Amino acid sequence: MNIAVIGAAGRAGSRILQEAERRGHKVTAIVRHPETLGQKADYVLQKDLFDLTADDLRPFDAVVNAISAPPGREYLHVEAGRHLIQILSGLKTRLLVVGGAGSLYVDEKEKTRLIDTADFPKAFAATAANQAKNLRDLQHAENVNWTFLSPSALFTAGKRTGHYQTGENRLLINSQGKSYVSFADYAVALLDEIEQPKHLNQRFTVVSEPG
C-alpha cells in the first residue's frame, strides 16, 4: 500500500513510519524539516501540513496524521484536522489520526471522560480538549474516510510486543491494572487497521502489556 505519515519525525509518527516500512509498504514522510527524521524514509515530501492540497494526498491509500502541537498552540490539532478534512473530502484516500486518550470514557455508562476526572494532569488538558474537538469534527464530516485511534492514558516508549487489545470509547486497562500502550505497539495496531479495516468512520482505542 501507498502510505503517507504527516509528522513522521515525532515519537508516534516515527514508529508508525518504521512499522509501515517493516511490512513492505511504500511510505512517504511528510515533514517540514527532513533533517529531523531520525531514520531513512522511502520517500520524503517536504511541506507544511497547511500547504498540502488534495492533489498531494490523492495518490495515497492512507494518510496518517501524527502531528504533535507545542504548548500554547494546542489549537493546531483542530486547525490541522479541519484542513485535512477539507482536502480529503471526496477522495478515496483514508485518513487515520493519532488521537488522544482524554476523550475516552472512564465509566460504563460513558458519562465521564478521562479529561473530566480530578486527577487528569492540567499540563495535558489543552491538548486533550483540542484532540477531542478534532474527533467531533471527524464525526460530523461528510465524504471523508477516517479512523481516530486513541492510545491508552500512558502513551510512551517501550517494547514492540506485537500484541494488544482494542476497545471503542472507554479507557482500557491491561493485566497489570494500567492504561498503557507503547508507541511501537500503537503503531502495530494502526498498521493492522490500515491493512484490515475494522473501524471505518469510527474511533477506537488500544492497550498493551509492557513486555
N, CA, C and O of each residue as an XYZ file, in Angstrom:
844
protein
N       0.841     -1.200      0.000
C       0.000      0.000      0.000
C       0.876      1.250      0.000
O       2.041      1.214      0.396
N       0.299      2.327     -0.443
C       0.999      3.600     -0.520
C       0.531      4.460      0.652
O      -0.612      4.916      0.672
N       1.411      4.681      1.624
C       1.049      5.327      2.890
C       1.889      6.573      3.117
O       3.094      6.572      2.867
N       1.252      7.633      3.588
C       1.960      8.859      3.969
C       1.809      9.076      5.464
O       0.752      8.808      6.034
N       2.865      9.562      6.096
C       2.830      9.863      7.526
C       3.179     11.333      7.723
O       4.308     11.752      7.468
N       2.203     12.108      8.177
C       2.436     13.517      8.498
C       2.927     13.585      9.941
O       2.291     13.038     10.843
N       4.055     14.255     10.157
C       4.639     14.266     11.492
C       5.472     13.028     11.741
O       5.513     12.506     12.855
N       6.143     12.559     10.687
C       6.886     11.295     10.755
C       8.138     11.365     11.615
O       8.755     10.337     11.894
N       8.521     12.568     12.040
C       9.706     12.696     12.891
C       9.356     12.630     14.373
O      10.250     12.621     15.220
N       8.069     12.584     14.692
C       7.649     12.580     16.086
C       7.751     11.223     16.744
O       8.135     10.239     16.112
N       7.405     11.178     18.015
C       7.538      9.935     18.783
C       6.621      8.844     18.259
O       7.046      7.701     18.090
N       5.362      9.191     18.000
C       4.443      8.203     17.436
C       4.673      8.054     15.939
O       4.719      6.938     15.421
N       4.815      9.173     15.248
C       4.977      9.138     13.799
C       6.168      8.334     13.337
O       6.086      7.627     12.333
N       7.282      8.428     14.055
C       8.486      7.696     13.658
C       8.289      6.189     13.794
O       8.807      5.417     12.987
N       7.544      5.774     14.811
C       7.271      4.334     14.980
C       6.294      3.834     13.916
O       6.409      2.706     13.439
N       5.341      4.675     13.554
C       4.391      4.303     12.500
C       5.118      4.177     11.163
O       4.872      3.247     10.395
N       6.011      5.120     10.898
C       6.832      5.052      9.679
C       7.644      3.767      9.658
O       7.681      3.067      8.647
N       8.285      3.463     10.759
C       9.123      2.263     10.856
C       8.289      0.990     10.678
O       8.706      0.066      9.980
N       7.120      0.941     11.304
C       6.270     -0.243     11.202
C       5.756     -0.443      9.772
O       5.690     -1.570      9.282
N       5.397      0.653      9.115
C       4.910      0.562      7.740
C       6.012      0.056      6.805
O       5.765     -0.776      5.932
N       7.221      0.565      6.999
C       8.344      0.111      6.177
C       8.673     -1.347      6.475
O       9.017     -2.108      5.570
N       8.570     -1.728      7.723
C       8.846     -3.103      8.131
C       7.932     -4.091      7.399
O       8.324     -5.218      7.098
N       6.718     -3.644      7.123
C       5.739     -4.504      6.462
C       5.809     -4.442      4.942
O       5.043     -5.111      4.249
N       6.716     -3.648      4.437
C       6.922     -3.606      2.999
C       6.050     -2.630      2.239
O       5.952     -2.708      1.015
N       5.412     -1.706      2.953
C       4.593     -0.702      2.281
C       5.477      0.396      1.683
O       6.610      0.604      2.118
N       4.952      1.075      0.702
C       5.609      2.261      0.151
C       5.241      3.428      1.063
O       4.063      3.759      1.199
N       6.223      4.042      1.677
C       5.950      5.036      2.716
C       6.588      6.378      2.386
O       7.753      6.448      1.992
N       5.814      7.431      2.551
C       6.302      8.797      2.366
C       6.190      9.553      3.678
O       5.123      9.584      4.292
N       7.286     10.161      4.109
C       7.279     11.012      5.299
C       6.975     12.444      4.859
O       7.697     13.010      4.038
N       5.917     13.020      5.398
C       5.583     14.418      5.107
C       6.030     15.256      6.294
O       5.440     15.192      7.373
N       7.067     16.035      6.086
C       7.671     16.809      7.176
C       8.106     18.179      6.661
O       8.377     18.350      5.472
N       8.168     19.137      7.558
C       8.672     20.466      7.190
C      10.189     20.475      7.134
O      10.789     21.163      6.308
N      10.805     19.699      8.026
C      12.263     19.699      8.119
C      12.787     18.270      8.016
O      12.878     17.575      9.027
N      13.131     17.824      6.813
C      13.587     16.440      6.628
C      14.782     16.061      7.489
O      14.980     14.888      7.806
N      15.577     17.055      7.867
C      16.760     16.758      8.671
C      16.401     16.255     10.065
O      17.253     15.703     10.761
N      15.146     16.440     10.481
C      14.734     15.966     11.801
C      14.369     14.485     11.799
O      14.183     13.896     12.864
N      14.266     13.881     10.631
C      13.946     12.462     10.561
C      15.112     11.652     11.115
O      16.237     11.755     10.626
N      14.841     10.859     12.122
C      15.901     10.064     12.724
C      16.163      8.767     11.998
O      17.045      8.001     12.387
N      15.401      8.510     10.941
C      15.571      7.286     10.180
C      15.310      7.584      8.713
O      14.704      8.601      8.374
N      15.758      6.714      7.870
C      15.578      6.903      6.443
C      14.173      6.510      6.033
O      13.698      5.432      6.391
N      13.503      7.376      5.285
C      12.192      7.069      4.739
C      12.338      6.731      3.262
O      13.273      7.187      2.604
N      11.415      5.933      2.746
C      11.447      5.605      1.320
C      11.376      6.873      0.487
O      12.132      7.060     -0.466
N      10.445      7.741      0.872
C      10.243      8.998      0.158
C       9.976     10.093      1.180
O       9.457      9.829      2.265
N      10.331     11.312      0.828
C      10.099     12.454      1.703
C       9.418     13.563      0.906
O       9.871     13.935     -0.177
N       8.321     14.085      1.459
C       7.667     15.256      0.895
C       7.852     16.388      1.891
O       7.267     16.376      2.974
N       8.669     17.364      1.520
C       8.944     18.494      2.405
C       7.865     19.552      2.209
O       7.871     20.299      1.230
N       6.943     19.597      3.162
C       5.835     20.532      3.014
C       5.136     20.716      4.355
O       5.027     19.775      5.141
N       4.669     21.921      4.609
C       3.878     22.188      5.798
C       2.495     21.579      5.610
O       1.950     21.596      4.506
N       1.929     21.045      6.682
C       0.608     20.423      6.591
C      -0.420     21.365      5.978
O      -1.247     20.936      5.173
N      -0.378     22.645      6.349
C      -1.376     23.593      5.869
C      -1.172     23.981      4.410
O      -2.023     24.650      3.823
N      -0.069     23.573      3.830
C       0.174     23.806      2.403
C      -0.186     22.582      1.560
O      -0.131     22.638      0.332
N      -0.549     21.490      2.206
C      -0.926     20.287      1.469
C      -2.229     20.510      0.716
O      -3.123     21.214      1.184
N      -2.317     19.900     -0.455
C      -3.511     20.007     -1.287
C      -4.096     18.621     -1.533
O      -3.477     17.605     -1.218
N      -5.282     18.599     -2.096
C      -5.907     17.327     -2.456
C      -5.038     16.560     -3.441
O      -4.942     15.335     -3.366
N      -4.409     17.271     -4.357
C      -3.550     16.603     -5.340
C      -2.329     15.970     -4.691
O      -1.826     14.956     -5.175
N      -1.842     16.564     -3.589
C      -0.702     15.983     -2.864
C      -1.073     14.636     -2.256
O      -0.262     13.710     -2.257
N      -2.292     14.522     -1.737
C      -2.686     13.342     -0.972
C      -3.466     12.311     -1.783
O      -3.640     11.173     -1.346
N      -3.928     12.707     -2.950
C      -4.728     11.807     -3.780
C      -4.030     10.477     -4.098
O      -4.709      9.452     -4.149
N      -2.703     10.444     -4.317
C      -2.049      9.184     -4.694
C      -1.990      8.143     -3.567
O      -1.731      6.969     -3.831
N      -2.223      8.552     -2.330
C      -2.020      7.637     -1.204
C      -3.279      6.825     -0.885
O      -4.402      7.314     -1.011
N      -3.065      5.589     -0.472
C      -4.163      4.768      0.031
C      -4.560      5.228      1.428
O      -5.740      5.207      1.780
N      -3.583      5.643      2.220
C      -3.831      6.081      3.593
C      -2.870      7.196      3.964
O      -1.697      7.175      3.591
N      -3.381      8.162      4.699
C      -2.576      9.258      5.234
C      -2.744      9.256      6.747
O      -3.867      9.272      7.253
N      -1.635      9.238      7.462
C      -1.664      9.235      8.924
C      -1.325     10.630      9.443
O      -0.267     11.175      9.127
N      -2.213     11.196     10.229
C      -1.955     12.481     10.873
C      -1.375     12.216     12.254
O      -2.103     11.893     13.193
N      -0.048     12.356     12.370
C       0.637     12.086     13.633
C       1.310     13.341     14.177
O       2.350     13.265     14.832
N       0.709     14.496     13.901
C       1.328     15.735     14.366
C       1.220     15.860     15.879
O       0.320     15.295     16.499
N       2.142     16.601     16.457
C       2.064     16.978     17.869
C       2.171     18.493     17.943
O       3.058     19.091     17.334
N       1.268     19.106     18.686
C       1.251     20.563     18.785
C       2.033     21.015     20.013
O       1.878     20.430     21.084
N       2.871     22.044     19.882
C       3.653     22.519     21.023
C       2.780     23.231     22.044
O       1.684     23.679     21.706
N       3.239     23.345     23.281
C       2.478     24.053     24.318
C       2.123     25.466     23.869
O       2.958     26.188     23.326
N       0.894     25.841     24.101
C       0.424     27.155     23.703
C      -0.178     27.184     22.312
O      -0.822     28.161     21.930
N       0.027     26.111     21.546
C      -0.536     26.047     20.187
C      -1.321     24.748     19.989
O      -1.359     24.180     18.898
N      -1.931     24.308     21.055
C      -2.693     23.060     21.005
C      -3.854     23.125     20.020
O      -4.339     22.092     19.561
N      -4.300     24.337     19.696
C      -5.377     24.530     18.725
C      -5.022     23.984     17.350
O      -5.901     23.779     16.513
N      -3.734     23.749     17.115
C      -3.311     23.232     15.816
C      -3.898     21.846     15.537
O      -4.066     21.462     14.379
N      -4.209     21.098     16.599
C      -4.847     19.798     16.390
C      -6.187     19.975     15.676
O      -6.555     19.173     14.818
N      -6.902     21.023     16.037
C      -8.195     21.299     15.422
C      -8.016     21.865     14.018
O      -8.648     21.397     13.071
N      -7.160     22.867     13.886
C      -6.991     23.517     12.595
C      -6.397     22.567     11.554
O      -6.818     22.558     10.397
N      -5.415     21.769     11.978
C      -4.822     20.792     11.066
C      -5.860     19.752     10.660
O      -5.949     19.363      9.495
N      -6.645     19.308     11.645
C      -7.681     18.328     11.353
C      -8.696     18.850     10.355
O      -9.111     18.122      9.454
N      -9.096     20.091     10.505
C     -10.080     20.674      9.591
C      -9.514     20.848      8.185
O     -10.226     20.669      7.197
N      -8.248     21.193      8.101
C      -7.628     21.314      6.780
C      -7.595     19.963      6.075
O      -7.889     19.875      4.883
N      -7.239     18.916      6.806
C      -7.183     17.586      6.206
C      -8.573     17.099      5.813
O      -8.734     16.470      4.767
N      -9.568     17.379      6.631
C     -10.947     17.020      6.283
C     -11.349     17.695      4.976
O     -11.967     17.079      4.108
N     -10.992     18.959      4.853
C     -11.365     19.721      3.657
C     -10.725     19.146      2.392
O     -11.406     18.944      1.387
N      -9.421     18.884      2.442
C      -8.744     18.470      1.209
C      -8.942     16.986      0.894
O      -8.732     16.559     -0.241
N      -9.344     16.206      1.892
C      -9.585     14.784      1.651
C     -11.041     14.476      1.328
O     -11.373     13.347      0.968
N     -11.900     15.462      1.454
C     -13.313     15.253      1.174
C     -13.516     14.810     -0.271
O     -13.075     15.472     -1.210
N     -14.184     13.689     -0.421
C     -14.460     13.177     -1.751
C     -13.378     12.282     -2.332
O     -13.565     11.699     -3.400
N     -12.237     12.166     -1.637
C     -11.160     11.309     -2.124
C     -11.285      9.907     -1.544
O     -11.916      9.712     -0.505
N     -10.685      8.936     -2.215
C     -10.660      7.569     -1.701
C      -9.609      7.409     -0.607
O      -9.657      6.454      0.169
N      -8.666      8.337     -0.546
C      -7.594      8.290      0.450
C      -8.170      8.254      1.868
O      -9.030      9.060      2.222
N      -7.689      7.323      2.657
C      -8.170      7.168      4.026
C      -7.330      7.983      4.995
O      -6.105      8.010      4.878
N      -7.965      8.644      5.945
C      -7.287      9.432      6.969
C      -7.304      8.688      8.292
O      -8.363      8.306      8.788
N      -6.118      8.486      8.862
C      -6.003      7.882     10.193
C      -5.338      8.889     11.113
O      -4.282      9.435     10.793
N      -5.958      9.130     12.252
C      -5.496     10.180     13.166
C      -4.952      9.576     14.450
O      -5.603      8.753     15.093
N      -3.743     10.000     14.813
C      -3.178      9.647     16.118
C      -3.848     10.565     17.130
O      -3.469     11.726     17.280
N      -4.850     10.028     17.823
C      -5.642     10.845     18.729
C      -5.133     10.804     20.155
O      -4.022     10.346     20.424
N      -5.958     11.287     21.058
C      -5.581     11.319     22.464
C      -6.491     10.439     23.294
O      -7.539      9.996     22.826
N      -6.084     10.187     24.539
C      -6.869      9.364     25.454
C      -7.867     10.184     26.259
O      -8.787      9.622     26.854
N      -7.700     11.502     26.287
C      -8.515     12.344     27.154
C     -10.008     12.264     26.908
O     -10.802     12.455     27.828
N     -10.396     11.983     25.666
C     -11.825     11.939     25.330
C     -12.441     10.574     25.577
O     -13.640     10.398     25.360
N     -11.653      9.602     26.026
C     -12.186      8.281     26.353
C     -12.979      8.338     27.658
O     -12.662      9.122     28.553
N     -14.001      7.509     27.755
C     -14.827      7.472     28.959
C     -14.237      6.511     29.987
O     -13.610      5.511     29.640
N     -14.450      6.834     31.238
C     -13.895      6.011     32.314
C     -14.988      5.231     33.056
O     -14.697      4.512     34.011
N     -16.250      5.373     32.614
C     -17.357      4.681     33.262
C     -18.168      3.912     32.220
O     -18.153      4.242     31.034
N     -18.871      2.887     32.683
C     -19.634      2.021     31.789
C     -20.756      2.762     31.066
O     -21.079      2.427     29.927
N     -21.343      3.743     31.697
C     -22.440      4.490     31.077
C     -21.939      5.565     30.113
O     -22.731      6.229     29.444
N     -20.626      5.726     30.049
C     -19.974      6.692     29.150
C     -20.511      8.108     29.380
O     -20.988      8.775     28.462
N     -20.415      8.533     30.623
C     -20.826      9.885     31.002
C     -19.630     10.764     31.372
O     -19.665     11.985     31.217
N     -18.564     10.111     31.867
C     -17.399     10.864     32.344
C     -16.174     10.547     31.502
O     -15.765      9.392     31.386
N     -15.598     11.584     30.920
C     -14.385     11.393     30.130
C     -13.150     11.484     31.028
O     -13.188     12.074     32.108
N     -12.080     10.899     30.564
C     -10.829     10.946     31.323
C     -10.417     12.383     31.601
O      -9.950     12.691     32.698
N     -10.581     13.257     30.635
C     -10.176     14.662     30.794
C     -10.982     15.364     31.882
O     -10.530     16.363     32.442
N     -12.175     14.849     32.185
C     -13.042     15.484     33.183
C     -12.813     14.977     34.605
O     -13.458     15.451     35.540
N     -11.904     14.020     34.777
C     -11.636     13.484     36.108
C     -10.694     14.411     36.878
O      -9.930     15.169     36.281
N     -10.758     14.343     38.183
C      -9.987     15.253     39.044
C      -8.486     15.053     38.906
O      -7.717     16.000     39.076
N      -8.068     13.850     38.605
C      -6.639     13.560     38.556
C      -6.001     13.799     37.188
O      -4.800     13.588     37.022
N      -6.792     14.235     36.211
C      -6.210     14.432     34.879
C      -5.196     15.582     34.930
O      -5.523     16.667     35.410
N      -3.955     15.355     34.434
C      -2.908     16.384     34.526
C      -3.270     17.666     33.778
O      -3.602     17.621     32.593
N      -3.207     18.786     34.451
C      -3.547     20.064     33.829
C      -2.631     20.386     32.652
O      -3.037     21.077     31.718
N      -1.410     19.891     32.696
C      -0.459     20.178     31.621
C      -0.916     19.617     30.283
O      -0.523     20.116     29.229
N      -1.751     18.573     30.327
C      -2.203     17.933     29.091
C      -3.651     18.289     28.738
O      -4.188     17.800     27.745
N      -4.273     19.134     29.547
C      -5.697     19.424     29.362
C      -5.978     20.098     28.019
O      -6.935     19.735     27.336
N      -5.167     21.057     27.640
C      -5.411     21.776     26.381
C      -5.242     20.858     25.178
O      -6.024     20.916     24.229
N      -4.213     20.009     25.224
C      -4.013     19.053     24.135
C      -5.200     18.110     24.038
O      -5.722     17.878     22.947
N      -5.629     17.567     25.168
C      -6.748     16.625     25.185
C      -8.028     17.272     24.676
O      -8.774     16.658     23.914
N      -8.285     18.512     25.093
C      -9.506     19.209     24.681
C      -9.525     19.444     23.181
O     -10.564     19.287     22.539
N      -8.394     19.815     22.623
C      -8.343     20.076     21.185
C      -8.369     18.791     20.361
O      -8.928     18.775     19.264
N      -7.780     17.729     20.869
C      -7.889     16.446     20.180
C      -9.333     15.950     20.199
O      -9.787     15.323     19.242
N     -10.057     16.228     21.287
C     -11.467     15.858     21.370
C     -12.291     16.638     20.343
O     -13.220     16.096     19.746
N     -11.946     17.910     20.140
C     -12.626     18.708     19.114
C     -12.346     18.155     17.726
O     -13.235     18.125     16.874
N     -11.124     17.722     17.498
C     -10.765     17.097     16.219
C     -11.634     15.869     15.970
O     -12.115     15.656     14.857
N     -11.830     15.062     17.016
C     -12.673     13.875     16.888
C     -14.109     14.266     16.545
O     -14.732     13.646     15.684
N     -14.630     15.281     17.207
C     -16.002     15.718     16.917
C     -16.140     16.210     15.487
O     -17.145     15.942     14.828
N     -15.142     16.922     15.010
C     -15.171     17.385     13.619
C     -15.226     16.206     12.656
O     -15.970     16.229     11.676
N     -14.434     15.177     12.939
C     -14.435     13.995     12.086
C     -15.794     13.306     12.118
O     -16.288     12.857     11.084
N     -16.393     13.222     13.291
C     -17.681     12.550     13.432
C     -18.791     13.265     12.671
O     -19.807     12.656     12.336
N     -18.602     14.548     12.400
C     -19.601     15.315     11.658
C     -19.187     15.566     10.205
O     -19.910     16.214      9.449
N     -18.040     15.057      9.832
C     -17.547     15.278      8.464
C     -18.303     14.402      7.466
O     -18.768     13.313      7.801
N     -18.414     14.893      6.255
C     -19.058     14.150      5.183
C     -18.039     13.847      4.091
O     -17.146     14.650      3.820
N     -18.183     12.691      3.474
C     -17.345     12.296      2.341
C     -15.859     12.171      2.694
O     -14.991     12.385      1.847
N     -15.577     11.822      3.955
C     -14.197     11.584      4.382
C     -14.134     10.204      5.018
O     -14.950      9.865      5.875
N     -13.163      9.415      4.592
C     -12.970      8.071      5.134
C     -11.924      8.159      6.237
O     -10.732      8.259      5.949
N     -12.354      8.124      7.495
C     -11.440      8.399      8.608
C     -11.498      7.317      9.679
O     -12.458      6.554      9.782
N     -10.423      7.283     10.477
C     -10.354      6.475     11.694
C      -9.501      7.239     12.703
O      -8.438      7.756     12.359
N      -9.965      7.307     13.936
C      -9.285      8.032     15.018
C      -8.883      7.000     16.066
O      -9.741      6.361     16.674
N      -7.578      6.840     16.277
C      -7.087      5.838     17.232
C      -6.578      6.509     18.505
O      -5.546      7.180     18.502
N      -7.321      6.315     19.588
C      -6.914      6.850     20.890
C      -5.967      5.871     21.571
O      -6.263      4.677     21.631
N      -4.848      6.341     22.080
C      -3.966      5.464     22.850
C      -4.509      5.280     24.254
O      -5.569      5.810     24.587
N      -3.797      4.539     25.072
C      -4.115      4.448     26.498
C      -3.632      5.718     27.194
O      -2.977      6.559     26.578
N      -3.953      5.851     28.466
C      -3.583      7.056     29.209
C      -2.070      7.244     29.237
O      -1.578      8.364     29.102
N      -1.332      6.145     29.413
C       0.117      6.201     29.392
C       0.582      5.763     28.010
O       0.538      4.577     27.682
N       1.020      6.709     27.214
C       1.439      6.503     25.825
C       2.905      6.877     25.758
O       3.251      8.058     25.771
N       3.776      5.864     25.684
C       5.185      6.137     25.916
C       6.083      5.158     25.177
O       5.602      4.215     24.549
N       7.380      5.384     25.254
C       8.349      4.470     24.652
C       8.311      3.130     25.377
O       8.090      3.074     26.587
N       8.525      2.071     24.640
C       8.507      0.734     25.223
C       8.715     -0.306     24.156
O       8.926      0.026     22.989
N       8.657     -1.541     24.537
C       8.926     -2.640     23.614
C       7.787     -2.838     22.613
O       6.629     -2.507     22.870
N       8.168     -3.389     21.472
C       7.173     -3.822     20.484
C       6.866     -5.288     20.770
O       7.654     -6.170     20.426
N       5.731     -5.545     21.393
C       5.347     -6.925     21.677
C       4.561     -7.522     20.516
O       4.537     -8.738     20.327
N       3.917     -6.647     19.741
C       3.085     -7.109     18.636
C       1.714     -7.573     19.079
O       0.922     -8.050     18.266
N       1.426     -7.432     20.388
C       0.139     -7.876     20.931
C      -0.557     -6.691     21.603
O       0.084     -5.850     22.232
N      -1.855     -6.647     21.457
C      -2.619     -5.542     22.038
C      -4.095     -5.935     22.087
O      -4.509     -6.924     21.482
N      -4.870     -5.149     22.812
C      -6.317     -5.311     22.856
C      -6.957     -4.000     22.441
O      -6.411     -2.929     22.705
N      -8.091     -4.076     21.803
C      -8.771     -2.868     21.355
C     -10.134     -2.713     22.007
O     -10.747     -3.686     22.445
N     -10.591     -1.485     22.062
C     -11.928     -1.154     22.533
C     -12.454     -0.021     21.683
O     -11.880      0.309     20.646
N     -13.560      0.579     22.128
C     -14.147      1.647     21.333
C     -14.026      3.012     22.023
O     -13.137      3.795     21.687
N     -14.890      3.294     22.960
C     -14.918      4.634     23.545
C     -14.529      4.693     25.014
O     -14.497      5.770     25.609
N     -14.231      3.526     25.607
C     -13.877      3.514     27.020
C     -12.399      3.218     27.227
O     -11.802      2.436     26.488
N     -11.821      3.844     28.228
C     -10.419      3.649     28.573
C     -10.172      2.184     28.940
O     -10.941      1.591     29.697
N      -9.107      1.611     28.405
C      -8.792      0.207     28.645
C      -7.689      0.067     29.689
O      -6.859      0.958     29.865
N      -7.701     -1.060     30.369
C      -6.716     -1.375     31.391
C      -6.088     -2.724     31.057
O      -6.791     -3.654     30.663
N      -4.757     -2.837     31.211
C      -4.097     -4.110     30.908
C      -4.113     -5.042     32.126
O      -4.721     -4.727     33.149
N      -3.434     -6.197     32.003
C      -3.467     -7.202     33.072
C      -2.796     -6.721     34.355
O      -3.003     -7.304     35.419
N      -1.999     -5.669     34.260
C      -1.336     -5.117     35.435
C      -2.124     -3.954     36.048
O      -1.655     -3.279     36.965
N      -3.328     -3.742     35.520
C      -4.163     -2.686     36.060
C      -3.787     -1.298     35.588
O      -4.161     -0.305     36.212
N      -3.047     -1.219     34.485
C      -2.603      0.073     33.977
C      -3.153      0.325     32.573
O      -3.309     -0.591     31.766
N      -3.436      1.586     32.319
C      -3.832      2.003     30.981
C      -2.559      2.424     30.257
O      -2.099      3.558     30.386
N      -2.002      1.492     29.498
C      -0.661      1.669     28.913
C      -0.621      1.132     27.496
O      -1.227      0.104     27.194
N       0.094      1.830     26.632
C       0.458      1.287     25.325
C       1.768      1.935     24.895
O       1.960      3.139     25.064
N       2.655      1.138     24.344
C       3.920      1.677     23.842
C       3.689      2.290     22.464
O       2.749      1.920     21.762
N       4.547      3.223     22.087
C       4.458      3.786     20.737
C       4.543      2.677     19.691
O       3.843      2.708     18.678
N       5.402      1.706     19.947
C       5.628      0.633     18.979
C       4.390     -0.240     18.810
O       4.023     -0.567     17.681
N       3.740     -0.624     19.906
C       2.543     -1.451     19.789
C       1.361     -0.652     19.248
O       0.494     -1.204     18.571
N       1.326      0.626     19.541
C       0.315      1.504     18.943
C       0.468      1.496     17.426
O      -0.516      1.421     16.690
N       1.717      1.574     16.970
C       1.986      1.551     15.528
C       1.541      0.230     14.910
O       1.024      0.206     13.792
N       1.741     -0.861     15.633
C       1.288     -2.175     15.150
C      -0.228     -2.163     14.960
O      -0.735     -2.611     13.931
N      -0.944     -1.649     15.957
C      -2.401     -1.595     15.881
C      -2.875     -0.713     14.737
O      -3.841     -1.041     14.048
N      -2.192      0.402     14.538
C      -2.580      1.327     13.469
C      -2.361      0.702     12.098
O      -3.212      0.819     11.216
N      -1.225      0.040     11.917
C      -0.947     -0.595     10.626
C      -1.883     -1.771     10.386
O      -2.289     -2.014      9.250
N      -2.230     -2.504     11.444
C      -3.216     -3.573     11.290
C      -4.545     -3.003     10.807
O      -5.218     -3.607      9.971
N      -4.918     -1.850     11.330
C      -6.172     -1.207     10.925
C      -6.106     -0.730      9.479
O      -7.103     -0.807      8.762
N      -4.964     -0.245      9.044
C      -4.810      0.172      7.649
C      -4.942     -1.031      6.721
O      -5.623     -0.967      5.697
N      -4.290     -2.117      7.085
C      -4.289     -3.307      6.233
C      -5.625     -4.043      6.252
O      -6.060     -4.565      5.225
N      -6.276     -4.087      7.411
C      -7.543     -4.800      7.549
C      -8.536     -3.898      8.308
O      -8.702     -4.030      9.521
N      -9.184     -2.993      7.586
C     -10.061     -2.004      8.227
C     -11.209     -2.631      9.021
O     -11.957     -3.467      8.514
N     -11.324     -2.204     10.269
C     -12.415     -2.653     11.127
C     -13.154     -1.483     11.776
O     -14.208     -1.664     12.386
N     -12.587     -0.280     11.639
C     -13.162      0.881     12.331
C     -13.298      2.056     11.361
O     -12.745      3.129     11.601
N     -14.022      1.856     10.286
C     -14.233      2.915      9.305
C     -15.180      3.967      9.872
O     -16.269      3.654     10.352
N     -14.735      5.231      9.803
C     -15.502      6.360     10.328
C     -15.860      6.146     11.799
O     -16.975      6.427     12.237
N     -14.874      5.639     12.546
C     -15.053      5.386     13.968
C     -13.779      5.729     14.739
O     -12.688      5.827     14.176
N     -13.960      5.907     16.047
C     -12.824      5.994     16.960
C     -12.680      4.629     17.648
O     -13.673      3.990     17.995
N     -11.436      4.199     17.836
C     -11.199      3.032     18.691
C      -9.957      3.299     19.516
O      -9.244      4.276     19.290
N      -9.707      2.425     20.471
C      -8.588      2.622     21.385
C      -7.822      1.303     21.556
O      -8.309      0.232     21.193
N      -6.625      1.409     22.114
C      -5.744      0.252     22.209
C      -4.984      0.266     23.527
O      -4.624      1.324     24.042
N      -4.743     -0.943     24.071
C      -3.948     -1.113     25.280
C      -3.003     -2.280     25.065
O      -3.329     -3.205     24.322
N      -1.835     -2.255     25.703
C      -0.886     -3.363     25.558
C      -0.186     -3.612     26.874
O      -0.381     -2.885     27.848
N       0.648     -4.665     26.890
C       1.451     -5.004     28.056
C       2.867     -4.438     27.873
O       3.332     -4.284     26.744
N       3.548     -4.129     28.983
C       4.910     -3.567     28.869
C       5.880     -4.490     28.133
O       6.783     -3.996     27.458
N       5.730     -5.797     28.236
C       6.631     -6.712     27.522
C       7.950     -6.929     28.232
O       8.799     -7.674     27.743
